[in-house]
Amino acid sequence: MLDQTIIGKTGPTFMFEVDKRHVKQFAQAIGDDNPLYTEPTYANQSPYNGLIAPPTFPVVAGVEGEGIELDLDKKRMLHGEQSFIYHRPLKVGESLTCQIKVADLYEKEGKKGKMQFIILDTEMRDTEGDLVVTSRMNIIYTQPPVQAV
C-alpha cells in the first residue's frame, strides 16, 4: 500500500488544446446540444463571447495528458469519483498548461479489507498562468488479492 509521502508528488506539465472539433464531438457523445458548445454565432452573442466547452470536458485532458508515476497495480484501481472546480469556463481555441498532482491519500476499511483513496488533481492554467479549472479524480486502490496456500 502507499504511504503519505506521495502527497504533493507531481507529474510533468503537458499542453491541452480546447479544440473546436473535439468539443463538438464530446458534446455529441454526451448528448448535450447546447449551442454554446457548437454554434459560433449564438456563442459570440452570449456573455462568454465565444464557444465554450461542456463542464465535464476536462476529463479529456486526463486521457491525452501525461500521467503521474505512482507504480500502482492497475488491476487494483477503481475510478471512484470525478469532479471539476471551475474558476471560469474553458474557451474553445485556448491552450492550457496542465499538471497532475497527488492532492490527498487516506484509508477506509471496506468489506474485503483496507482501501486507499488517492485524490489526483489536474490543474489547468491559461497562457497567463491563471488557474482555469481543476479536474479532481478519486482513485480507489484495493488490497492485493489473498494468495492461495
Helices and strands as residue ranges (DSSP letters): G 4-6, E 14-17, H 20-30, H 35-38, H 40-44, H 59-64, G 74-76, E 77-86, E 95-110, E 113-125, E 131-141
